């Protein structure tokens, strides 16, 4: 598997996972040991999904919450 898009705007390593914010491929989570990917994409029918697949940054706050900045 590979990231869903080759323009990468942000990376965040958390434990065994590498979170990847991509230009138009949404958010990707790579399991570093297994070398597998899970993809998170925009879905207008799912209010918990990303609002856009254009992810510009990824950040972990002091409470260990992950924030993703998107552009519509």
Predicted model as a PDB file, atoms N, CA, C, CB and O in Angstrom, pLDDT in the B-factor column:
MODEL        1                                                                  
ATOM      1  N   UNK A   1       0.820  -1.195   0.000  1.00 82.00           N  
ATOM      2  CA  UNK A   1       0.000   0.000   0.000  1.00 82.00           C  
ATOM      3  C   UNK A   1       0.863   1.257   0.000  1.00 82.00           C  
ATOM      4  CB  UNK A   1      -0.932  -0.001   1.202  1.00 82.00           C  
ATOM      5  O   UNK A   1       2.028   1.230   0.394  1.00 82.00           O  
ATOM      6  N   UNK A   2       0.279   2.335  -0.440  1.00 91.00           N  
ATOM      7  CA  UNK A   2       0.960   3.623  -0.476  1.00 91.00           C  
ATOM      8  C   UNK A   2      -0.002   4.712  -0.016  1.00 91.00           C  
ATOM      9  CB  UNK A   2       1.499   3.929  -1.899  1.00 91.00           C  
ATOM     10  O   UNK A   2      -1.207   4.477   0.069  1.00 91.00           O  
ATOM     11  N   UNK A   3       0.521   5.906   0.284  1.00 91.00           N  
ATOM     12  CA  UNK A   3      -0.393   7.008   0.608  1.00 91.00           C  
ATOM     13  C   UNK A   3      -1.373   7.249  -0.537  1.00 91.00           C  
ATOM     14  CB  UNK A   3       0.398   8.300   0.910  1.00 91.00           C  
ATOM     15  O   UNK A   3      -1.087   6.931  -1.692  1.00 91.00           O  
ATOM     16  N   UNK A   4      -2.524   7.812  -0.203  1.00 93.00           N  
ATOM     17  CA  UNK A   4      -3.578   8.014  -1.207  1.00 93.00           C  
ATOM     18  C   UNK A   4      -3.262   9.130  -2.181  1.00 93.00           C  
ATOM     19  CB  UNK A   4      -4.886   8.310  -0.527  1.00 93.00           C  
ATOM     20  O   UNK A   4      -3.926   9.251  -3.210  1.00 93.00           O  
ATOM     21  N   UNK A   5      -2.268   9.945  -1.886  1.00 91.00           N  
ATOM     22  CA  UNK A   5      -1.872  11.022  -2.790  1.00 91.00           C  
ATOM     23  C   UNK A   5      -0.411  11.345  -2.512  1.00 91.00           C  
ATOM     24  CB  UNK A   5      -2.781  12.293  -2.612  1.00 91.00           C  
ATOM     25  O   UNK A   5       0.044  11.224  -1.375  1.00 91.00           O  
ATOM     26  N   UNK A   6       0.338  11.762  -3.554  1.00 90.00           N  
ATOM     27  CA  UNK A   6       1.778  11.958  -3.368  1.00 90.00           C  
ATOM     28  C   UNK A   6       2.170  13.353  -2.863  1.00 90.00           C  
ATOM     29  CB  UNK A   6       2.476  11.697  -4.660  1.00 90.00           C  
ATOM     30  O   UNK A   6       3.329  13.552  -2.498  1.00 90.00           O  
ATOM     31  N   UNK A   7       1.254  14.318  -2.828  1.00 93.00           N  
ATOM     32  CA  UNK A   7       1.544  15.626  -2.223  1.00 93.00           C  
ATOM     33  C   UNK A   7       1.198  15.553  -0.747  1.00 93.00           C  
ATOM     34  CB  UNK A   7       0.746  16.781  -2.928  1.00 93.00           C  
ATOM     35  O   UNK A   7       0.024  15.518  -0.381  1.00 93.00           O  
ATOM     36  N   UNK A   8       2.217  15.529   0.099  1.00 95.00           N  
ATOM     37  CA  UNK A   8       2.031  15.384   1.539  1.00 95.00           C  
ATOM     38  C   UNK A   8       2.314  16.717   2.209  1.00 95.00           C  
ATOM     39  CB  UNK A   8       2.949  14.271   2.115  1.00 95.00           C  
ATOM     40  O   UNK A   8       3.376  17.307   2.016  1.00 95.00           O  
ATOM     41  N   UNK A   9       1.347  17.192   3.004  1.00 95.00           N  
ATOM     42  CA  UNK A   9       1.479  18.471   3.694  1.00 95.00           C  
ATOM     43  C   UNK A   9       1.865  18.332   5.156  1.00 95.00           C  
ATOM     44  CB  UNK A   9       0.199  19.230   3.594  1.00 95.00           C  
ATOM     45  O   UNK A   9       2.417  19.269   5.732  1.00 95.00           O  
ATOM     46  N   UNK A  10       1.592  17.200   5.768  1.00 96.00           N  
ATOM     47  CA  UNK A  10       1.913  17.059   7.181  1.00 96.00           C  
ATOM     48  C   UNK A  10       2.066  15.608   7.589  1.00 96.00           C  
ATOM     49  CB  UNK A  10       0.852  17.712   8.023  1.00 96.00           C  
ATOM     50  O   UNK A  10       1.432  14.714   7.030  1.00 96.00           O  
ATOM     51  N   UNK A  11       2.936  15.393   8.591  1.00 97.00           N  
ATOM     52  CA  UNK A  11       3.166  14.063   9.149  1.00 97.00           C  
ATOM     53  C   UNK A  11       3.090  14.150  10.660  1.00 97.00           C  
ATOM     54  CB  UNK A  11       4.538  13.488   8.696  1.00 97.00           C  
ATOM     55  O   UNK A  11       3.483  15.155  11.253  1.00 97.00           O  
ATOM     56  N   UNK A  12       2.584  13.097  11.281  1.00 98.00           N  
ATOM     57  CA  UNK A  12       2.555  13.010  12.736  1.00 98.00           C  
ATOM     58  C   UNK A  12       2.782  11.556  13.124  1.00 98.00           C  
ATOM     59  CB  UNK A  12       1.203  13.547  13.316  1.00 98.00           C  
ATOM     60  O   UNK A  12       2.005  10.678  12.749  1.00 98.00           O  
ATOM     61  N   UNK A  13       3.841  11.307  13.871  1.00 98.00           N  
ATOM     62  CA  UNK A  13       4.099   9.951  14.369  1.00 98.00           C  
ATOM     63  C   UNK A  13       3.509   9.847  15.763  1.00 98.00           C  
ATOM     64  CB  UNK A  13       5.637   9.618  14.380  1.00 98.00           C  
ATOM     65  O   UNK A  13       3.780  10.670  16.638  1.00 98.00           O  
ATOM     66  N   UNK A  14       2.701   8.822  15.949  1.00 96.00           N  
ATOM     67  CA  UNK A  14       2.070   8.583  17.246  1.00 96.00           C  
ATOM     68  C   UNK A  14       2.099   7.084  17.497  1.00 96.00           C  
ATOM     69  CB  UNK A  14       0.597   9.144  17.292  1.00 96.00           C  
ATOM     70  O   UNK A  14       1.353   6.320  16.884  1.00 96.00           O  
ATOM     71  N   UNK A  15       2.974   6.676  18.411  1.00 96.00           N  
ATOM     72  CA  UNK A  15       3.125   5.245  18.677  1.00 96.00           C  
ATOM     73  C   UNK A  15       3.612   4.524  17.433  1.00 96.00           C  
ATOM     74  CB  UNK A  15       1.798   4.636  19.159  1.00 96.00           C  
ATOM     75  O   UNK A  15       4.626   4.899  16.844  1.00 96.00           O  
ATOM     76  N   UNK A  16       2.887   3.492  17.037  1.00 97.00           N  
ATOM     77  CA  UNK A  16       3.244   2.707  15.859  1.00 97.00           C  
ATOM     78  C   UNK A  16       2.586   3.231  14.585  1.00 97.00           C  
ATOM     79  CB  UNK A  16       2.859   1.261  16.070  1.00 97.00           C  
ATOM     80  O   UNK A  16       2.685   2.601  13.532  1.00 97.00           O  
ATOM     81  N   UNK A  17       1.915   4.381  14.676  1.00 98.00           N  
ATOM     82  CA  UNK A  17       1.198   4.927  13.525  1.00 98.00           C  
ATOM     83  C   UNK A  17       1.866   6.190  12.996  1.00 98.00           C  
ATOM     84  CB  UNK A  17      -0.250   5.224  13.897  1.00 98.00           C  
ATOM     85  O   UNK A  17       2.387   7.003  13.760  1.00 98.00           O  
ATOM     86  N   UNK A  18       1.841   6.334  11.690  1.00 98.00           N  
ATOM     87  CA  UNK A  18       2.264   7.560  11.030  1.00 98.00           C  
ATOM     88  C   UNK A  18       1.045   8.133  10.334  1.00 98.00           C  
ATOM     89  CB  UNK A  18       3.440   7.306  10.018  1.00 98.00           C  
ATOM     90  O   UNK A  18       0.510   7.528   9.404  1.00 98.00           O  
ATOM     91  N   UNK A  19       0.597   9.322  10.791  1.00 98.00           N  
ATOM     92  CA  UNK A  19      -0.540  10.009  10.200  1.00 98.00           C  
ATOM     93  C   UNK A  19      -0.019  10.925   9.101  1.00 98.00           C  
ATOM     94  CB  UNK A  19      -1.343  10.811  11.273  1.00 98.00           C  
ATOM     95  O   UNK A  19       0.967  11.637   9.294  1.00 98.00           O  
ATOM     96  N   UNK A  20      -0.682  10.908   7.948  1.00 97.00           N  
ATOM     97  CA  UNK A  20      -0.219  11.629   6.764  1.00 97.00           C  
ATOM     98  C   UNK A  20      -1.360  12.497   6.230  1.00 97.00           C  
ATOM     99  CB  UNK A  20       0.286  10.637   5.666  1.00 97.00           C  
ATOM    100  O   UNK A  20      -2.406  11.985   5.831  1.00 97.00           O  
ATOM    101  N   UNK A  21      -1.147  13.822   6.228  1.00 97.00           N  
ATOM    102  CA  UNK A  21      -2.116  14.758   5.658  1.00 97.00           C  
ATOM    103  C   UNK A  21      -1.739  14.999   4.205  1.00 97.00           C  
ATOM    104  CB  UNK A  21      -2.158  16.104   6.463  1.00 97.00           C  
ATOM    105  O   UNK A  21      -0.622  15.433   3.920  1.00 97.00           O  
ATOM    106  N   UNK A  22      -2.654  14.724   3.283  1.00 96.00           N  
ATOM    107  CA  UNK A  22      -2.349  14.852   1.856  1.00 96.00           C  
ATOM    108  C   UNK A  22      -3.154  15.977   1.207  1.00 96.00           C  
ATOM    109  CB  UNK A  22      -2.626  13.530   1.137  1.00 96.00           C  
ATOM    110  O   UNK A  22      -4.169  16.426   1.741  1.00 96.00           O  
ATOM    111  N   UNK A  23      -2.681  16.414   0.053  1.00 94.00           N  
ATOM    112  CA  UNK A  23      -3.279  17.532  -0.676  1.00 94.00           C  
ATOM    113  C   UNK A  23      -4.719  17.256  -1.090  1.00 94.00           C  
ATOM    114  CB  UNK A  23      -2.452  17.849  -1.902  1.00 94.00           C  
ATOM    115  O   UNK A  23      -5.599  18.077  -0.832  1.00 94.00           O  
ATOM    116  N   UNK A  24      -4.974  16.130  -1.719  1.00 93.00           N  
ATOM    117  CA  UNK A  24      -6.350  15.840  -2.132  1.00 93.00           C  
ATOM    118  C   UNK A  24      -6.741  14.383  -1.886  1.00 93.00           C  
ATOM    119  CB  UNK A  24      -6.528  16.172  -3.603  1.00 93.00           C  
ATOM    120  O   UNK A  24      -7.773  13.918  -2.368  1.00 93.00           O  
ATOM    121  N   UNK A  25      -5.914  13.676  -1.139  1.00 95.00           N  
ATOM    122  CA  UNK A  25      -6.200  12.269  -0.856  1.00 95.00           C  
ATOM    123  C   UNK A  25      -6.731  12.026   0.537  1.00 95.00           C  
ATOM    124  CB  UNK A  25      -4.972  11.455  -1.053  1.00 95.00           C  
ATOM    125  O   UNK A  25      -6.838  10.878   0.968  1.00 95.00           O  
ATOM    126  N   UNK A  26      -7.069  13.099   1.258  1.00 96.00           N  
ATOM    127  CA  UNK A  26      -7.592  12.941   2.605  1.00 96.00           C  
ATOM    128  C   UNK A  26      -6.485  12.686   3.620  1.00 96.00           C  
ATOM    129  CB  UNK A  26      -8.594  11.813   2.642  1.00 96.00           C  
ATOM    130  O   UNK A  26      -5.340  13.097   3.431  1.00 96.00           O  
ATOM    131  N   UNK A  27      -6.845  12.010   4.682  1.00 97.00           N  
ATOM    132  CA  UNK A  27      -5.935  11.685   5.774  1.00 97.00           C  
ATOM    133  C   UNK A  27      -5.627  10.198   5.711  1.00 97.00           C  
ATOM    134  CB  UNK A  27      -6.542  12.076   7.159  1.00 97.00           C  
ATOM    135  O   UNK A  27      -6.527   9.378   5.524  1.00 97.00           O  
ATOM    136  N   UNK A  28      -4.362   9.855   5.865  1.00 97.00           N  
ATOM    137  CA  UNK A  28      -3.927   8.462   5.834  1.00 97.00           C  
ATOM    138  C   UNK A  28      -3.306   8.104   7.169  1.00 97.00           C  
ATOM    139  CB  UNK A  28      -2.926   8.213   4.680  1.00 97.00           C  
ATOM    140  O   UNK A  28      -2.636   8.930   7.789  1.00 97.00           O  
ATOM    141  N   UNK A  29      -3.527   6.870   7.616  1.00 97.00           N  
ATOM    142  CA  UNK A  29      -2.855   6.361   8.810  1.00 97.00           C  
ATOM    143  C   UNK A  29      -2.097   5.110   8.415  1.00 97.00           C  
ATOM    144  CB  UNK A  29      -3.871   6.067   9.966  1.00 97.00           C  
ATOM    145  O   UNK A  29      -2.691   4.118   7.993  1.00 97.00           O  
ATOM    146  N   UNK A  30      -0.771   5.163   8.556  1.00 97.00           N  
ATOM    147  CA  UNK A  30       0.071   4.020   8.211  1.00 97.00           C  
ATOM    148  C   UNK A  30       0.508   3.314   9.483  1.00 97.00           C  
ATOM    149  CB  UNK A  30       1.302   4.464   7.384  1.00 97.00           C  
ATOM    150  O   UNK A  30       1.044   3.945  10.394  1.00 97.00           O  
ATOM    151  N   UNK A  31       0.282   2.009   9.548  1.00 97.00           N  
ATOM    152  CA  UNK A  31       0.841   1.186  10.609  1.00 97.00           C  
ATOM    153  C   UNK A  31       2.282   0.904  10.194  1.00 97.00           C  
ATOM    154  CB  UNK A  31       0.005  -0.155  10.838  1.00 97.00           C  
ATOM    155  O   UNK A  31       2.528   0.199   9.215  1.00 97.00           O  
ATOM    156  N   UNK A  32       3.220   1.457  10.940  1.00 97.00           N  
ATOM    157  CA  UNK A  32       4.632   1.400  10.549  1.00 97.00           C  
ATOM    158  C   UNK A  32       5.152  -0.033  10.513  1.00 97.00           C  
ATOM    159  CB  UNK A  32       5.477   2.232  11.508  1.00 97.00           C  
ATOM    160  O   UNK A  32       5.885  -0.394   9.593  1.00 97.00           O  
ATOM    161  N   UNK A  33       4.791  -0.852  11.489  1.00 96.00           N  
ATOM    162  CA  UNK A  33       5.287  -2.223  11.532  1.00 96.00           C  
ATOM    163  C   UNK A  33       4.665  -3.093  10.447  1.00 96.00           C  
ATOM    164  CB  UNK A  33       5.017  -2.829  12.891  1.00 96.00           C  
ATOM    165  O   UNK A  33       5.363  -3.859   9.783  1.00 96.00           O  
ATOM    166  N   UNK A  34       3.352  -2.973  10.268  1.00 96.00           N  
ATOM    167  CA  UNK A  34       2.648  -3.810   9.289  1.00 96.00           C  
ATOM    168  C   UNK A  34       2.761  -3.275   7.859  1.00 96.00           C  
ATOM    169  CB  UNK A  34       1.185  -3.924   9.671  1.00 96.00           C  
ATOM    170  O   UNK A  34       2.530  -4.002   6.893  1.00 96.00           O  
ATOM    171  N   UNK A  35       3.121  -1.985   7.740  1.00 95.00           N  
ATOM    172  CA  UNK A  35       3.203  -1.322   6.434  1.00 95.00           C  
ATOM    173  C   UNK A  35       1.855  -1.361   5.705  1.00 95.00           C  
ATOM    174  CB  UNK A  35       4.289  -1.984   5.567  1.00 95.00           C  
ATOM    175  O   UNK A  35       1.780  -1.619   4.504  1.00 95.00           O  
ATOM    176  N   UNK A  36       0.796  -1.095   6.478  1.00 96.00           N  
ATOM    177  CA  UNK A  36      -0.553  -1.037   5.912  1.00 96.00           C  
ATOM    178  C   UNK A  36      -1.111   0.362   6.127  1.00 96.00           C  
ATOM    179  CB  UNK A  36      -1.486  -2.113   6.554  1.00 96.00           C  
ATOM    180  O   UNK A  36      -0.679   1.086   7.024  1.00 96.00           O  
ATOM    181  N   UNK A  37      -2.069   0.728   5.300  1.00 97.00           N  
ATOM    182  CA  UNK A  37      -2.680   2.052   5.345  1.00 97.00           C  
ATOM    183  C   UNK A  37      -4.172   1.958   5.599  1.00 97.00           C  
ATOM    184  CB  UNK A  37      -2.419   2.804   4.050  1.00 97.00           C  
ATOM    185  O   UNK A  37      -4.840   1.020   5.163  1.00 97.00           O  
ATOM    186  N   UNK A  38      -4.679   2.953   6.315  1.00 97.00           N  
ATOM    187  CA  UNK A  38      -6.113   3.182   6.445  1.00 97.00           C  
ATOM    188  C   UNK A  38      -6.343   4.599   5.942  1.00 97.00           C  
ATOM    189  CB  UNK A  38      -6.629   2.983   7.945  1.00 97.00           C  
ATOM    190  O   UNK A  38      -5.585   5.511   6.274  1.00 97.00           O  
ATOM    191  N   UNK A  39      -7.392   4.786   5.137  1.00 97.00           N  
ATOM    192  CA  UNK A  39      -7.648   6.070   4.498  1.00 97.00           C  
ATOM    193  C   UNK A  39      -8.918   6.700   5.070  1.00 97.00           C  
ATOM    194  CB  UNK A  39      -7.769   5.901   2.969  1.00 97.00           C  
ATOM    195  O   UNK A  39      -9.932   6.024   5.243  1.00 97.00           O  
ATOM    196  N   UNK A  40      -8.851   7.992   5.360  1.00 96.00           N  
ATOM    197  CA  UNK A  40      -9.989   8.752   5.858  1.00 96.00           C  
ATOM    198  C   UNK A  40     -10.298   9.837   4.822  1.00 96.00           C  
ATOM    199  CB  UNK A  40      -9.696   9.374   7.283  1.00 96.00           C  
ATOM    200  O   UNK A  40      -9.442  10.658   4.494  1.00 96.00           O  
ATOM    201  N   UNK A  41     -11.522   9.826   4.319  1.00 96.00           N  
ATOM    202  CA  UNK A  41     -11.913  10.729   3.236  1.00 96.00           C  
ATOM    203  C   UNK A  41     -13.161  11.520   3.617  1.00 96.00           C  
ATOM    204  CB  UNK A  41     -12.159   9.940   1.939  1.00 96.00           C  
ATOM    205  O   UNK A  41     -13.882  11.181   4.555  1.00 96.00           O  
ATOM    206  N   UNK A  42     -13.383  12.575   2.858  1.00 96.00           N  
ATOM    207  CA  UNK A  42     -14.590  13.387   3.001  1.00 96.00           C  
ATOM    208  C   UNK A  42     -15.805  12.574   2.556  1.00 96.00           C  
ATOM    209  CB  UNK A  42     -14.476  14.701   2.176  1.00 96.00           C  
ATOM    210  O   UNK A  42     -15.745  11.816   1.588  1.00 96.00           O  
ATOM    211  N   UNK A  43     -16.913  12.751   3.289  1.00 96.00           N  
ATOM    212  CA  UNK A  43     -18.159  12.097   2.920  1.00 96.00           C  
ATOM    213  C   UNK A  43     -19.296  12.996   3.392  1.00 96.00           C  
ATOM    214  CB  UNK A  43     -18.264  10.651   3.541  1.00 96.00           C  
ATOM    215  O   UNK A  43     -19.541  13.078   4.596  1.00 96.00           O  
ATOM    216  N   UNK A  44     -19.994  13.668   2.490  1.00 94.00           N  
ATOM    217  CA  UNK A  44     -21.047  14.599   2.895  1.00 94.00           C  
ATOM    218  C   UNK A  44     -22.194  13.940   3.662  1.00 94.00           C  
ATOM    219  CB  UNK A  44     -21.597  15.284   1.682  1.00 94.00           C  
ATOM    220  O   UNK A  44     -22.956  14.636   4.334  1.00 94.00           O  
ATOM    221  N   UNK A  45     -22.333  12.628   3.578  1.00 97.00           N  
ATOM    222  CA  UNK A  45     -23.392  11.922   4.297  1.00 97.00           C  
ATOM    223  C   UNK A  45     -22.972  11.510   5.710  1.00 97.00           C  
ATOM    224  CB  UNK A  45     -23.812  10.694   3.515  1.00 97.00           C  
ATOM    225  O   UNK A  45     -23.792  11.009   6.480  1.00 97.00           O  
ATOM    226  N   UNK A  46     -21.703  11.720   6.051  1.00 96.00           N  
ATOM    227  CA  UNK A  46     -21.179  11.334   7.367  1.00 96.00           C  
ATOM    228  C   UNK A  46     -20.661  12.569   8.097  1.00 96.00           C  
ATOM    229  CB  UNK A  46     -20.051  10.272   7.226  1.00 96.00           C  
ATOM    230  O   UNK A  46     -19.601  13.086   7.744  1.00 96.00           O  
ATOM    231  N   UNK A  47     -21.385  13.054   9.107  1.00 94.00           N  
ATOM    232  CA  UNK A  47     -20.964  14.269   9.803  1.00 94.00           C  
ATOM    233  C   UNK A  47     -19.656  14.113  10.583  1.00 94.00           C  
ATOM    234  CB  UNK A  47     -22.049  14.705  10.741  1.00 94.00           C  
ATOM    235  O   UNK A  47     -19.055  15.116  10.968  1.00 94.00           O  
ATOM    236  N   UNK A  48     -19.207  12.891  10.823  1.00 93.00           N  
ATOM    237  CA  UNK A  48     -17.944  12.698  11.538  1.00 93.00           C  
ATOM    238  C   UNK A  48     -16.744  12.575  10.584  1.00 93.00           C  
ATOM    239  CB  UNK A  48     -18.033  11.453  12.414  1.00 93.00           C  
ATOM    240  O   UNK A  48     -15.601  12.476  11.030  1.00 93.00           O  
ATOM    241  N   UNK A  49     -17.009  12.582   9.287  1.00 95.00           N  
ATOM    242  CA  UNK A  49     -15.937  12.460   8.291  1.00 95.00           C  
ATOM    243  C   UNK A  49     -15.247  13.808   8.095  1.00 95.00           C  
ATOM    244  CB  UNK A  49     -16.497  11.940   6.939  1.00 95.00           C  
ATOM    245  O   UNK A  49     -15.729  14.839   8.565  1.00 95.00           O  
ATOM    246  N   UNK A  50     -14.125  13.786   7.405  1.00 95.00           N  
ATOM    247  CA  UNK A  50     -13.429  15.025   7.046  1.00 95.00           C  
ATOM    248  C   UNK A  50     -14.356  15.918   6.236  1.00 95.00           C  
ATOM    249  CB  UNK A  50     -12.135  14.723   6.248  1.00 95.00           C  
ATOM    250  O   UNK A  50     -15.185  15.428   5.468  1.00 95.00           O  
ATOM    251  N   UNK A  51     -14.219  17.211   6.404  1.00 95.00           N  
ATOM    252  CA  UNK A  51     -15.033  18.156   5.637  1.00 95.00           C  
ATOM    253  C   UNK A  51     -14.486  18.312   4.209  1.00 95.00           C  
ATOM    254  CB  UNK A  51     -15.073  19.531   6.350  1.00 95.00           C  
ATOM    255  O   UNK A  51     -15.205  18.729   3.300  1.00 95.00           O  
ATOM    256  N   UNK A  52     -13.203  17.970   4.029  1.00 96.00           N  
ATOM    257  CA  UNK A  52     -12.550  18.091   2.726  1.00 96.00           C  
ATOM    258  C   UNK A  52     -11.409  17.084   2.659  1.00 96.00           C  
ATOM    259  CB  UNK A  52     -12.026  19.545   2.486  1.00 96.00           C  
ATOM    260  O   UNK A  52     -10.838  16.722   3.688  1.00 96.00           O  
ATOM    261  N   UNK A  53     -11.077  16.631   1.453  1.00 97.00           N  
ATOM    262  CA  UNK A  53      -9.924  15.748   1.262  1.00 97.00           C  
ATOM    263  C   UNK A  53      -8.618  16.514   1.120  1.00 97.00           C  
ATOM    264  CB  UNK A  53     -10.134  14.881   0.043  1.00 97.00           C  
ATOM    265  O   UNK A  53      -7.558  15.907   0.971  1.00 97.00           O  
ATOM    266  N   UNK A  54      -8.684  17.841   1.164  1.00 97.00           N  
ATOM    267  CA  UNK A  54      -7.503  18.693   1.047  1.00 97.00           C  
ATOM    268  C   UNK A  54      -6.997  19.002   2.457  1.00 97.00           C  
ATOM    269  CB  UNK A  54      -7.825  20.014   0.257  1.00 97.00           C  
ATOM    270  O   UNK A  54      -7.360  20.023   3.040  1.00 97.00           O  
ATOM    271  N   UNK A  55      -6.166  18.122   2.997  1.00 97.00           N  
ATOM    272  CA  UNK A  55      -5.631  18.252   4.361  1.00 97.00           C  
ATOM    273  C   UNK A  55      -4.305  19.008   4.316  1.00 97.00           C  
ATOM    274  CB  UNK A  55      -5.439  16.849   5.024  1.00 97.00           C  
ATOM    275  O   UNK A  55      -3.363  18.581   3.650  1.00 97.00           O  
ATOM    276  N   UNK A  56      -4.240  20.113   5.017  1.00 95.00           N  
ATOM    277  CA  UNK A  56      -3.058  20.965   4.965  1.00 95.00           C  
ATOM    278  C   UNK A  56      -2.122  20.795   6.148  1.00 95.00           C  
ATOM    279  CB  UNK A  56      -3.475  22.384   4.879  1.00 95.00           C  
ATOM    280  O   UNK A  56      -0.932  21.086   6.030  1.00 95.00           O  
ATOM    281  N   UNK A  57      -2.626  20.332   7.284  1.00 95.00           N  
ATOM    282  CA  UNK A  57      -1.743  20.136   8.438  1.00 95.00           C  
ATOM    283  C   UNK A  57      -2.353  19.134   9.387  1.00 95.00           C  
ATOM    284  CB  UNK A  57      -1.476  21.464   9.166  1.00 95.00           C  
ATOM    285  O   UNK A  57      -3.546  18.835   9.331  1.00 95.00           O  
ATOM    286  N   UNK A  58      -1.499  18.618  10.266  1.00 97.00           N  
ATOM    287  CA  UNK A  58      -1.931  17.691  11.304  1.00 97.00           C  
ATOM    288  C   UNK A  58      -1.162  18.039  12.560  1.00 97.00           C  
ATOM    289  CB  UNK A  58      -1.704  16.196  10.887  1.00 97.00           C  
ATOM    290  O   UNK A  58       0.026  18.357  12.502  1.00 97.00           O  
ATOM    291  N   UNK A  59      -1.850  17.976  13.712  1.00 95.00           N  
ATOM    292  CA  UNK A  59      -1.276  18.464  14.961  1.00 95.00           C  
ATOM    293  C   UNK A  59      -1.833  17.644  16.124  1.00 95.00           C  
ATOM    294  CB  UNK A  59      -1.577  19.978  15.157  1.00 95.00           C  
ATOM    295  O   UNK A  59      -3.008  17.278  16.126  1.00 95.00           O  
ATOM    296  N   UNK A  60      -0.987  17.359  17.106  1.00 97.00           N  
ATOM    297  CA  UNK A  60      -1.429  16.704  18.327  1.00 97.00           C  
ATOM    298  C   UNK A  60      -1.304  17.698  19.472  1.00 97.00           C  
ATOM    299  CB  UNK A  60      -0.605  15.410  18.609  1.00 97.00           C  
ATOM    300  O   UNK A  60      -0.234  18.265  19.693  1.00 97.00           O  
ATOM    301  N   UNK A  61      -2.409  17.910  20.209  1.00 97.00           N  
ATOM    302  CA  UNK A  61      -2.367  18.882  21.303  1.00 97.00           C  
ATOM    303  C   UNK A  61      -1.924  18.217  22.608  1.00 97.00           C  
ATOM    304  CB  UNK A  61      -3.747  19.543  21.487  1.00 97.00           C  
ATOM    305  O   UNK A  61      -1.636  17.021  22.636  1.00 97.00           O  
ATOM    306  N   UNK A  62      -1.874  18.998  23.680  1.00 97.00           N  
ATOM    307  CA  UNK A  62      -1.407  18.498  24.978  1.00 97.00           C  
ATOM    308  C   UNK A  62      -2.294  17.391  25.540  1.00 97.00           C  
ATOM    309  CB  UNK A  62      -1.336  19.636  25.971  1.00 97.00           C  
ATOM    310  O   UNK A  62      -1.836  16.567  26.332  1.00 97.00           O  
ATOM    311  N   UNK A  63      -3.560  17.372  25.132  1.00 98.00           N  
ATOM    312  CA  UNK A  63      -4.491  16.334  25.585  1.00 98.00           C  
ATOM    313  C   UNK A  63      -4.400  15.071  24.728  1.00 98.00           C  
ATOM    314  CB  UNK A  63      -5.920  16.867  25.565  1.00 98.00           C  
ATOM    315  O   UNK A  63      -5.169  14.129  24.921  1.00 98.00           O  
ATOM    316  N   UNK A  64      -3.455  15.054  23.778  1.00 95.00           N  
ATOM    317  CA  UNK A  64      -3.234  13.927  22.859  1.00 95.00           C  
ATOM    318  C   UNK A  64      -4.340  13.781  21.819  1.00 95.00           C  
ATOM    319  CB  UNK A  64      -3.116  12.640  23.645  1.00 95.00           C  
ATOM    320  O   UNK A  64      -4.476  12.723  21.205  1.00 95.00           O  
ATOM    321  N   UNK A  65      -5.139  14.846  21.613  1.00 96.00           N  
ATOM    322  CA  UNK A  65      -6.118  14.850  20.536  1.00 96.00           C  
ATOM    323  C   UNK A  65      -5.401  15.221  19.244  1.00 96.00           C  
ATOM    324  CB  UNK A  65      -7.293  15.839  20.836  1.00 96.00           C  
ATOM    325  O   UNK A  65      -4.483  16.041  19.248  1.00 96.00           O  
ATOM    326  N   UNK A  66      -5.824  14.618  18.145  1.00 96.00           N  
ATOM    327  CA  UNK A  66      -5.254  14.915  16.831  1.00 96.00           C  
ATOM    328  C   UNK A  66      -6.194  15.879  16.110  1.00 96.00           C  
ATOM    329  CB  UNK A  66      -5.035  13.604  15.991  1.00 96.00           C  
ATOM    330  O   UNK A  66      -7.397  15.636  16.014  1.00 96.00           O  
ATOM    331  N   UNK A  67      -5.630  16.967  15.609  1.00 96.00           N  
ATOM    332  CA  UNK A  67      -6.369  17.973  14.845  1.00 96.00           C  
ATOM    333  C   UNK A  67      -5.863  17.972  13.409  1.00 96.00           C  
ATOM    334  CB  UNK A  67      -6.218  19.389  15.485  1.00 96.00           C  
ATOM    335  O   UNK A  67      -4.661  17.886  13.158  1.00 96.00           O  
ATOM    336  N   UNK A  68      -6.804  18.069  12.471  1.00 96.00           N  
ATOM    337  CA  UNK A  68      -6.453  18.114  11.052  1.00 96.00           C  
ATOM    338  C   UNK A  68      -7.044  19.377  10.458  1.00 96.00           C  
ATOM    339  CB  UNK A  68      -6.962  16.847  10.294  1.00 96.00           C  
ATOM    340  O   UNK A  68      -8.242  19.631  10.586  1.00 96.00           O  
ATOM    341  N   UNK A  69      -6.202  20.171   9.805  1.00 96.00           N  
ATOM    342  CA  UNK A  69      -6.644  21.383   9.128  1.00 96.00           C  
ATOM    343  C   UNK A  69      -6.917  21.079   7.675  1.00 96.00           C  
ATOM    344  CB  UNK A  69      -5.601  22.504   9.259  1.00 96.00           C  
ATOM    345  O   UNK A  69      -6.061  20.534   6.978  1.00 96.00           O  
ATOM    346  N   UNK A  70      -8.115  21.432   7.207  1.00 95.00           N  
ATOM    347  CA  UNK A  70      -8.492  21.181   5.811  1.00 95.00           C  
ATOM    348  C   UNK A  70      -8.873  22.485   5.113  1.00 95.00           C  
ATOM    349  CB  UNK A  70      -9.662  20.177   5.737  1.00 95.00           C  
ATOM    350  O   UNK A  70      -9.132  23.500   5.760  1.00 95.00           O  
ATOM    351  N   UNK A  71      -8.902  22.438   3.797  1.00 92.00           N  
ATOM    352  CA  UNK A  71      -9.331  23.558   2.967  1.00 92.00           C  
ATOM    353  C   UNK A  71     -10.425  23.028   2.054  1.00 92.00           C  
ATOM    354  CB  UNK A  71      -8.130  24.180   2.142  1.00 92.00           C  
ATOM    355  O   UNK A  71     -10.277  21.968   1.446  1.00 92.00           O  
ATOM    356  N   UNK A  72     -11.521  23.768   1.960  1.00 82.00           N  
ATOM    357  CA  UNK A  72     -12.620  23.330   1.086  1.00 82.00           C  
ATOM    358  C   UNK A  72     -12.319  23.593  -0.359  1.00 82.00           C  
ATOM    359  CB  UNK A  72     -13.910  24.017   1.463  1.00 82.00           C  
ATOM    360  O   UNK A  72     -13.136  23.285  -1.226  1.00 82.00           O  
TER     361      UNK A  72                                                      
ENDMDL                                                                          
END                                                                             
